Amino acid sequence: MTEADDKPLWGPAAYLLLVRIWMRAASQYRVSLVLTTLAQFFTTCLDLIAILVIYTHVQTIAGFTLPETLYLYGTTRLAFALSDVVASGVENLATMIRLGNFDLVLIRPVSSLAQVLADQFTPKRFGKLLTPILTLGWALHALPVHWTVLKGAVCVGTVLCGFALYCALWVLTGCVSFIAVDAQEVANSFTYGSENATEYPLNIFGRPLGLALTFVLPVAFVTWQPSLYVLGHSDPFGLPGFLRFASPPAAALLSGLAALAWRACIRHYRSTGS
């Protein structure tokens, strides 16, 4: 073993190594992997079908046409699916803590967050990516938008910032498990619930909830605010125009809070005993 082999792994390097190990384990059962990946794909189609059914009865929803709503759906779903691929291992954290397995995580010379994020990684998660990619591609083709360099950058940034926001949300909700190990469903209501809320125009939920999803749980910056600029809509809540471009600082702020929360939880963790 070389001196370099003795050094602990941190950050992306540790995460990618652990993902590779889990993927090799999952690939041993190829038929099961293919079937579960297809199941993930068809499951993600259900919400899309619901949107299409709704638009067979109406022309617009809260002033948004079908291509515009599918743009919201595609950007939100793609950002969330990417975060699901990278960070949904946090869902296993409550079980790890309850069984005492998180103690093993802490004694390994590898980043604890990387271990948790990569835990039980499976390639079947990639099945969630195809539907939003196809939907977003169709929406971009059908939208009557005059594309500029700035709008193109905002479109790409919508997915990237949304991905960062959702990853931070996974970590923040995962920190709840350090306080109440049986509160996973509560945590899921924020992650999966936020995804469902941002698939549609946010103004269908009314002004109080819309403002709460902007300034309390800032999921409006996942796709709603930047999409208002791309689609040429005014803000129905009367919020200032600079918020259309506030997704990067919102993602940075929430990521910073997630990092601080994780470090605080690790620092105060006292094990579950034997």
N, C-alpha and C positions, 0 to 999 in steps of 0.2 A: 504493500500500500504506500503510495506516495504521500508527501506532505500535503499536497493539494487535496487528496482524498480525505484527510482528517478535518478539513475545514467544514463548518456547518453550512448548510444550504439555506438561503433566504430568498424571499420574494419570488419573482417569476420563475427563476431557475428551479427552485424547489417545487413550485406548483406544476410546472411542465413535466418534471420527472415523475411526480406522483400520478399525474394524469396518464402518462405513458404506461405506468405499471397497471393502473386500473383498466385501461383500454386493452392491454394484452390479456388480462384476465377475462374481460367480457367477450373478447373475440374467440375464446375457446368454445363458445356455444353459439355458432354462427346462425343457425336457423332461428333460435330464440331471439337473437339480436335483430335479425331482419324483420321478424314478425312484430316485435315490440316497437321498432323504429317506424314501421308502417302504421301501427296503432297510434303512435304519437302524431303522425302526419294527419290521419283521418280525424283524430280528436280535435286538432286545431282547426279543422275545416268547419266544425259545428257552429262556432260563433260567426264565421263568415257566411254560412248558409242562412243564419238568423237575420243578418243584415240584409242579405239579398231578398229574403222573404218580406221583410218590412218594406223595402223599396218597391215591391210589387203593388203596394197599396197606397204609397205616398210618393210625391215628387221630391220633397225635401224633408230633412229632419233638422229643426231649429235653424233653418236657412241654409243648410248644407246639402248639396246634391250627392248622388251616389258616388261619383268619382272622388269628390272631396272627402266624404266619410271613409271611403276605402283608403284614401291617402292617410287619414288619421289612424285607421286600423292597421295599415301596413307598417307605418313607422313605429307605432306603439308595439305591435306584435314582434317586429323584428328586433327592436331594442330589448324587449323583455326576453325573447327567445335566446338572444346572445347572452344576456345576464344569467338566464337559466342554465345554459351550457357551462358557464364559467363559475357561478357562485351558488347554485342551488344545493350544493353539498352542505350548506349551513343548516338545512332542514334536519340533518342527522345529529346536530349538536346536542339537542335535548336528550336523545337516547344515549349519546356518548357520555354525557354528564351523569345521567341517572345510573348507568351501569358501571361508572367509575373508569371508563376507557379514556376519558379526557386527561386523566392523570398521566397516561402513557404518552399522550400527545406532547405534554409539557416537558417530559424528560428526554425527548428525542432532539438531536442537534439540527432540527429543521423548523422553519417558521410555523408557529401554531396556526396562524390564519391560513397559510398555504395548505396545511394538512386538512383543516376543516373544509375549506372550499373544494378541495379535490376528493374528499371522502366519497367512496363508492361512485366515482365518475363512470358514466356509461355513454357510449356513442349513440345510444338511442335518442338522446336529447337533441341530436342534430335533426331528427325528424320534425321538430317544431319549426325549423327555419324555412322549409320549402314554401309553405302556405303564405307567410307574410312577404317573402321575396317575390313570388308570383303576383300576389295581390298588389304590392307596391309598384311592380313593373307595369301592370295594367293601368293602375291609377295615374301614374306619371304619363303614360301614353294618352289617356283619355282626358286629362285635365286641360282646360283652355287657358293655360298659364303662359305668359310671355317670360321665358326663362332668361335670367341674367346670371352673371358670374356670382353675384351675391346671393341670389336665390338658390343657385346650385349648392353653394357653400353652406347655406342655412339648412338645406335639405339633408346633406350629408352629416352636418353637425347635429341635426335633430336625432338621428339614429345613434351617433357616437355619444352625445351627451346623455341621451336617454339610457343607453347601456350603462354608463357610469353612474347615473342616478339610481337605476334599479340595483346595480351591484352594491352600492352604498346602502340601499334600503334592505337588501338581503342581510348584510352584516349587522345593521342596526337592529333589525327584528330578531336576528339570531342572538344578540346580546340579551334579549329577554329571557332566554333559557338559563342564564346564570342566576336569575332572580327567581323564576318560576319554571321548573323543568317541564311542567304539564301545560304550558301556555302556547304550544306550537300552533294551535288553530287560531289563536289571537294574532300571532305573528303573521300567519298566512293571510289573514283578512287584510293586512296592510300591503303585502306583496301582490298576491293574486287579485285582491280587491282593487288595488291601484291600477293594475293592468286593465281590468274590466271597465273601470271608470273612464280611462283615457282612450278607449276605443271609439267613443262617440263624442260628438260636440259637447263640450263641458257645460254649456249653458242649458242643457236639458235638465240638469240637476238643480237649477235655481241659483240665485246670487249668493246666499249664505254658504252653501256647500262648495260652490265654485271658488269663492274667496278662500275657504278653508283648504281646498286642494291646491291653492296657489301659495299661500303664506304660512300655513301650518304644516301640512304634508305636501311639499312642493312638487307634486307629480304633474302639475299643469305645465312645468318646464320640460317635461319629457317630450311632448309633441304639440300640445295645445297652443302655447304661446308662439313658438317658432312657426307653426303651421298657419297661424293667422296671417303672418307676414307673407309666406309663400303663396297662400291661396287668395290673398288680397281682401281679407275680411277685417272689419273693425272689431274691436274688443267689445262684446255685448255687456261686459261688466264695467266699461268705461275706464279701464286701467291704462296707465301711460304707455306710449308706444315703445319706449326703450326696453320694456320687459320682453318684447319679441326676440331680443338678442341676449337675454339674461340666462339662457340655459347653461353656457360654460361656467359662469361664476356660481350658479346654483348647484351644478354638479360638483364643482370644487369644494364648495361649502359643505355639502352633504357628505362628500367623501372624507373631508377632514373630520367632521363630527363622528363618522363611522369609525375612523382610525382611533380617535380619542376614546370613544366608548369601548372599543375592543381592548385597548391597552388598559383602561381602567378596570374592566371585567377580569382580565388576566391577572392584574396586580392584586385584586381583592379576592381572587378565587381561593377557596380553602378546602377543596376536594369534597367528595361525598362519603369518604370513609370506605371501609372494606365491606 
